[in-house]
Structure formats: structure tokens, C-alpha cells
Amino acid sequence: MAIHYNLAKVYAISDDDKDFVLQIVNLFVEEVPSDVQQIKVGINAKDHSHAYGYAHKIKPTLDLLGMEAAYEEILQIEQWTKDKGKKKEIKEIYKSMSGRIDLALAEIKKDFSL
């Protein structure tokens, strides 16, 4: 049983189509890590629009994979970008979200033999 992600929404919208589920999982594994890095680039450069673009891009994937805590954190990052906040205000939230995504990635790779 998955601990760091939940595929219930993916199975629900796909009518249990295993190929579709695998496409979503592969998309997560292939794209989200670099998108998370780009959020960090934006935060470190105080480029709020850059960070926002990548945060907004991964938000639906986190929701779809049932990663509720990481989803809430990405919402906070989006809000931080809109408020043009200071770097120190968001670093811990980013670190937490990134760690949750890393745990989910490792678990998904193991569960799906990727």
C-alpha cells in the first residue's frame, strides 16, 4: 500500500485504465523532479514569476496523486509568488514539499519498477 501517494483519483477518472495510470505515474517521475528544481531556482533568484509557473504546473499532478500535504504546500508557494514574498518566508515550505515529493518518487519507482 502506498504511503506517500494515492492513486484513487487517477483510477477514478480513468475507469481503472491501467495504461492511463502508468502514463500519469511516468509523467510524475519524468517531469516533476526538474519542475521542483525550477521552483527552487525561482525562489533563490527571487524570480517570483518563474517559481509561480513551475508551481502552477505541478499543482494538478500533486492533487491527482493524492499528495495532500505537498499540494497544500504548493498552494502556499503559489501564494508567496503572488505576494512577492521574501525568500526566507518560503524556504522551509519548499524544503518540506520537495522532501515529500522525493519520498513519493522513490515509492512510485519501487512500486512500478521504474
Secondary structure, 3 states (H helix, E strand, C coil): CCCCCCCHHHHHHHCCCHHHHHHHHHHHHHHHHHHHHHHHHHHHCCCHHHHHHHHHHHHHHHHHCCCHHHHHHHHHHHHHHHHCCCHHHHHHHHHHHHHHHHHHHHHHHHHCCC
